[in-house]
Amino acid sequence: MSNRGNLIILSAPSGSGKTSLAERVIPQLGNIRFSVSHTTRDCREGERHGHEYFFVSVPEFKKMITESEFLEWAEVYGNFYGTSRQFVESQLESGCDVLLDVDIQGAFRVSKQMPESVLVFVLPPSYGELEERLRGRGLDNEEVIGTRLKKARDEIKAYKKYDYVIINRDLDQSVLELKAVILASRCILKNRLREAEPIVSTFLEKQM
């Protein structure tokens, strides 16, 4: 029996709102941490090292690869991103849930190593809506937006391989749905044995 936490893996095409979703859910639930990835991309205005990402140099990142410090890593749009194995494992072992925001390839790599992971895919309402959101963010030039949309057409095909699908038409509703997934995962039998068995034993004592 173990009080091990759950790993919730969240994936979506860029611009679908999965980061906003995660940022809204975590403060509303206790005992859950966001897995902060390492990246070699430049820090954007308003971002903080150790909060949105751990910003590292390419040599530092490659050293971490050779030392097997990542559960998964990938090169995306010319930058490297990786999930710290030590961070995720230490949080799960302490009984804390971990919410991991990662692309599809990363999700499958992690779930292969941790098959008990809960996979959640976030769909935008439509291709047109996704395009509007990407342009509305004002973060990328036209070339990057085109690349993101092209990738989205490929990524969207993988949604049937996930355990849960959230259609992000309304952020408040999507927050409720993601919270429901996380709370339901905590009620799975293996996660409740430590609490349940002492309760059940009080009933068995009455038979003696």
Secondary structure as UniProt FT lines:
FT   STRAND          7..11
FT   TURN            14..15
FT   HELIX           18..25
FT   HELIX           26..28
FT   STRAND          32..34
FT   STRAND          37..39
FT   TURN            45..46
FT   TURN            50..52
FT   STRAND          53..55
FT   HELIX           58..66
FT   TURN            67..68
FT   STRAND          70..76
FT   TURN            77..78
FT   STRAND          79..84
FT   HELIX           85..93
FT   TURN            94..95
FT   STRAND          97..101
FT   HELIX           104..113
FT   TURN            115..116
FT   STRAND          118..123
FT   HELIX           127..137
FT   HELIX           142..155
FT   HELIX           156..161
FT   STRAND          164..167
FT   HELIX           171..186
FT   HELIX           189..205
FT   TURN            206..207
//
